[in-house]
């Protein structure tokens, strides 16, 4: 039993809930006070280094979400075997947990290799992936700011593959996709907050991904959004240390051999 049962189908929730969650969670970060004591970059660095205004970032994210919703709707149409979601027999909680873990690994694998290739292929980096790196100092609302082609290949196809490989139901997909959205936003929020549950359970976190956005770190830490497994296996893992700045906040510094 879920709160939307009887109001909208699981397929509709799977299509639109991640979008709603994105703007609620990213908006929460946007409305926070400056939080200078927890920032990985100063506000001046954010203003000076970022190459795209907030308005353009919002438009870019909305465009990507339009394509995501379209693909999700088509995917659910193709895989839905009954006319009403409430007739679907939902798997047990342990089975759903296993499906979500497998989906996380599938998504990580897809995104690592596509993401890394977009850095190594000069044409794709210059004309596609560099759009995301215009945000040298990441922030929450810009988590899904990508070129539309990258959004389709990296995020939308990665999510579709995770859904298909695991055979999860649309209801389980709602939980998985919303969790993936929240994790991605947190990785880009630019804040190192105390007792952040993602920092406790995931090595691939805000500071880890901040290293990748730094100009000297773009060839490292490709893994996203969950685990650093592929970086560690394939030699692209860059460890870091957090240094407290005298004026407040932290700085993630690369640890090079």
C-alpha positions in Angstrom: 0.0 0.0 0.0 1.4 3.4 -1.0 -0.1 6.8 -0.5 -0.8 7.4 -4.2 -2.7 4.1 -4.7 -6.3 4.8 -5.8 -5.3 8.3 -7.1 -2.7 7.7 -9.8 -1.1 4.7 -11.3 2.4 3.5 -10.5 3.4 4.3 -14.1 2.3 7.9 -13.8 4.2 8.2 -10.5 7.3 6.7 -12.0 7.1 9.2 -14.8 6.5 12.4 -12.8 7.6 11.8 -9.2 11.3 12.0 -9.9 10.7 15.4 -11.5 8.7 16.7 -8.6 11.3 15.3 -6.1 14.1 17.0 -8.1 12.6 20.5 -7.8 11.5 20.0 -4.1 14.9 18.7 -3.0 17.0 21.0 -5.1 14.7 23.9 -4.2 15.3 23.1 -0.5 19.0 23.5 -1.0 18.5 26.7 -3.0 16.4 28.2 -0.2 19.0 27.5 2.5 20.9 30.4 4.0 24.5 30.8 2.6 25.9 28.1 4.9 29.4 29.5 4.5 30.8 27.2 7.2 29.9 24.1 5.2 30.5 25.2 1.6 33.2 23.4 -0.6 33.6 26.7 -2.5 33.1 30.2 -1.5 30.2 32.2 -3.0 32.7 34.4 -4.8 34.2 31.3 -6.5 30.7 30.2 -7.6 30.1 33.6 -9.1 33.5 33.9 -10.7 34.1 30.4 -12.0 30.7 29.2 -13.3 30.1 30.0 -16.9 26.3 29.8 -17.2 23.6 31.8 -15.3 21.0 30.1 -13.1 18.1 30.8 -15.6 19.9 28.9 -18.3 20.6 26.0 -15.9 16.9 25.8 -15.0 15.9 25.8 -18.7 18.4 23.1 -19.4 17.2 20.9 -16.6 13.6 21.2 -17.7 14.5 20.2 -21.2 16.2 17.1 -20.0 13.3 16.2 -17.7 10.9 16.5 -20.7 12.9 13.9 -22.6 13.1 11.7 -19.4 9.4 11.8 -18.9 8.7 11.0 -22.5 11.1 7.9 -22.5 9.7 6.8 -19.1 6.1 7.0 -20.3 7.0 4.9 -23.4 8.9 2.4 -21.3 6.0 1.9 -18.9 3.6 1.5 -21.9 5.8 -1.2 -23.4 6.4 -3.1 -20.2 3.0 -2.7 -18.4 1.2 -6.0 -18.7 -2.1 -5.1 -17.0 -4.5 -2.2 -17.3 -4.4 -1.2 -13.6 -1.3 -1.0 -11.4 -3.2 -2.3 -8.4 -3.5 -5.7 -10.1 0.2 -6.1 -10.2 1.6 -8.5 -7.6 4.4 -6.6 -5.9 7.5 -8.6 -4.9 8.5 -8.9 -1.2 10.5 -6.1 0.4 13.7 -8.2 0.4 13.3 -8.8 -3.3 12.7 -5.1 -4.0 15.8 -4.2 -2.0 17.9 -6.7 -4.1 16.4 -5.2 -7.3 17.3 -1.7 -6.2 20.9 -2.7 -5.3 21.3 -4.4 -8.7 19.8 -1.4 -10.4 22.3 0.9 -8.6 25.2 -1.2 -9.9 23.8 -1.3 -13.5 23.3 2.4 -13.5 26.8 3.0 -12.1 28.3 0.7 -14.7 26.5 2.4 -17.6 27.2 6.0 -16.4 30.9 5.3 -15.6 31.8 4.1 -19.1 29.6 6.6 -21.0 30.8 9.5 -18.8 34.4 8.5 -19.1 34.1 8.2 -22.9 32.6 11.6 -23.1 35.7 13.0 -21.5 38.1 10.9 -23.6 36.4 11.7 -27.0 37.5 15.3 -27.7 34.5 15.9 -30.0 31.9 14.7 -27.5 33.6 16.6 -24.7 33.8 19.9 -26.6 30.3 19.7 -28.1 28.3 17.7 -25.5 29.8 17.0 -22.1 31.5 20.4 -21.6 28.0 21.9 -21.0 27.8 20.2 -17.7 31.3 21.3 -16.7 30.4 25.0 -17.2 29.4 24.6 -13.6 32.9 24.4 -12.2 31.4 25.0 -8.8 28.4 22.6 -8.7 25.1 23.4 -6.9 21.9 21.5 -6.4 19.7 22.8 -9.1 22.4 22.2 -11.7 22.7 18.4 -10.9 20.9 17.6 -14.2 22.2 20.5 -16.2 23.5 18.7 -19.3 23.5 18.8 -23.1 20.2 17.1 -24.2 22.1 14.4 -25.9 24.1 13.6 -22.8 21.0 13.7 -20.7 19.4 11.1 -23.0 22.5 8.8 -23.2 23.8 9.1 -19.7 20.8 9.5 -17.4 17.7 8.5 -19.3 19.1 5.4 -21.0 21.0 4.5 -17.9 17.7 4.6 -15.9 15.8 2.6 -18.5 18.5 -0.1 -18.6 18.5 -0.4 -14.8 14.7 -0.8 -14.9 14.7 -3.4 -17.7 17.6 -5.5 -16.4 16.2 -5.9 -12.9 12.6 -6.5 -14.0 11.4 -4.3 -11.2 7.7 -3.2 -11.1 6.7 0.4 -11.8 6.1 0.8 -8.0 9.7 -0.2 -7.2 10.9 2.1 -10.0 9.3 5.1 -8.3 11.4 4.5 -5.2 14.6 3.8 -7.1 14.4 6.7 -9.5 13.4 9.1 -6.7 16.3 7.9 -4.6 18.7 8.3 -7.6 17.5 11.8 -8.1 18.0 12.8 -4.5 21.5 11.2 -4.5 22.5 13.0 -7.6 21.3 16.4 -6.2 23.2 15.8 -3.0 26.4 15.0 -4.9 26.2 18.4 -6.6 24.9 20.5 -3.7 28.4 21.9 -2.9 27.9 21.5 0.9 29.7 19.2 3.3 26.9 19.1 6.0 27.4 17.3 9.3 25.6 14.0 9.7 24.7 13.8 6.0 23.5 10.3 5.7 24.9 10.0 2.1 28.3 10.9 3.4 28.1 8.2 6.0 27.1 5.4 3.6 28.6 6.4 0.2 32.2 7.1 -0.6 30.9 8.6 -3.8 29.6 11.8 -2.3 29.6 15.6 -2.5 33.4 16.0 -2.1 34.2 13.0 -4.3 32.2 14.5 -7.2 33.5 18.0 -6.5 37.0 16.7 -7.3 35.7 15.7 -10.7 34.4 19.2 -11.4 37.7 20.8 -10.5 39.8 21.7 -13.5 42.7 19.4 -12.4 40.3 16.6 -11.5 38.3 16.1 -14.7 40.2 12.9 -15.6 39.3 11.3 -12.3 36.3 10.2 -10.3 34.0 9.5 -13.2 31.8 7.2 -11.1 28.2 8.4 -10.4 25.9 8.4 -8.7 26.4 5.7 -6.1 29.7 3.8 -5.7 33.3 4.4 -6.7 33.8 0.8 -7.8 34.8 1.3 -11.4 37.1 4.2 -10.6 39.0 2.0 -8.2 39.1 -0.9 -10.5 40.2 1.0 -13.6 42.7 3.4 -12.0 40.7 6.7 -12.3 40.1 7.0 -8.5 41.5 10.2 -7.1 41.5 10.3 -3.3 41.2 13.7 -1.6 41.3 15.4 1.8 39.0 18.0 3.2 40.8 21.1 4.4 39.1 23.7 6.6 39.4 27.2 5.1 40.2 30.0 7.6 37.3 32.1 6.3 34.9 29.2 6.8 33.9 26.1 4.9 36.0 23.3 3.4 38.1 22.7 0.4 38.4 19.2 -1.3 42.1 18.8 -2.3 43.4 16.1 -4.6 45.9 13.7 -3.1 48.3 13.0 -5.9 51.2 10.5 -5.6 
